[in-house]
């Protein structure tokens, strides 16, 4: 780097201001273009770009969903698909079990215990009297 001569200092400042002004104008133009693209008129001019971004976002979402699904499967964690498959199998089993309705077998009547004769009150039997 060359030695700075103070006599060139004004030119240095003017040059810095010009470069700053050029960069500021470029940035301002970019901001104006972005602002115009956000207005309804600007959106009408670029429908294809918007569609491209939406499709890229959808692709990205699908990639993330597949990655998460693989990670869950590798970890052995139950997924929504696993639960749907179980529901389907349970429904099939319920249909198979309920199938044709069978009449339950007639109950066999229980045998009634034989009636015991009612106890009669004991009659007093005269005691034998001793013979004379």
Residue pairs with C-beta under 8 A, 6 or more apart in sequence:
4 12
36 42
37 43
37 45
37 46
43 50
69 79
69 81
72 79
73 79
